Amino acid sequence: MAVEKSAAELDKFIRDSNRASIEASQYRDKYLGDSGRQTQTQQRLAAIKEETEAFKKAVAGIATDSQEYEQIYAAHKTKLLNIDKQFEEKKNQAA
């Protein structure tokens, strides 16, 4: 009986430790992902990554030779240009 209780306690301890480790890792990711804690280059790259992921979701399952894909791709290119423009303006303001 004592062995079963010890094993259950050990299992609970491991689960709690893993949960705490995961929560700490998620917090660090959130902390470092805060744009106020990033350089402009990091912010720009994060914005491009976010847009690229959104584009991939938007075109999932759509034929690349379709008109719908072309519309989404044009919107994607526009967004990327706007991101570059936004960070170029920030760069010029800082100079």
N, C-alpha and C positions, 0 to 999 in steps of 0.2 A: 504494500500500500504506500509506504514512504517513497519507494522508488518511482512509482507512478506519479506521485505528487511532485517529486523532484523533476521528473521529465516534463511534466506539464508546466511547472514554474520556469524551467529552462526554456521551453518552447515559447512561453509568453514573453520572457525576457528578450529572446532573440527577435520576436515579432515587434516588440516595442522599440528595440534598438534600431531595427531596420526602418520602422516608421519614422522615428526621429531623424535618422540619417537622410531619408528621402525628403522629409519636410525641410531640413536644413539646406539640402541641395536645391530644392525648389525656391527657397527664400533667396539663396545666393544668386540664382539665375535671375530672379525678379529684381533683386537689388542692382546687379550689374546691367540688367536690361533697361533700367530707368535712364531715359535719354539725358537727364540732368547729370548723370554720372559718366557720360560718354563723351569722347572727343567728337568733333564735327565729322571726321572721317568715319568713326564708328557709327554715328547716327545715320550718315548717308548710306553706308553699307547695310545697316539694319533696315532702312526704308526700302532699299532695292530688294533685299531678301524678302521682305514682307510682300512687296508688289509681285515679285516673281512667283511666290507661293500662291498668291491670290489668282494670278494669271493661269497657273497650272490647274487650279481647281475649276476656273471658269471654262477652260477648254477641254476638260476631261470628257472623253467620249465623243468629241466633235471631230469630224473629218477635217484635216488641215487644208483641204482644197475647197471648203465650203465658204459661202459668203458670211455666215455667222462667225466662223473662225477669223476671217479677215477683219470683221468689225471689232472683235474682242482684241485681236492683235494690234490693231490701230490704237485702240484705247490704252492698251498696255504700253505701247511706244510713247504715247502722249504722257502717260503717268511717269514713265522713266525720265522723259525730258523735263517734266515739271519738278521732279526730285532734283535733277542736276541743277536746274535754274534756281530752286530754293536754296540749295547749299552754296551755289556760286554767289548768290546775293548775301548770304550770311558771311561768306569768306570776304567779300568786298567791304561789308560793314565793319568787320573786325580789323581790317587793314587801315 
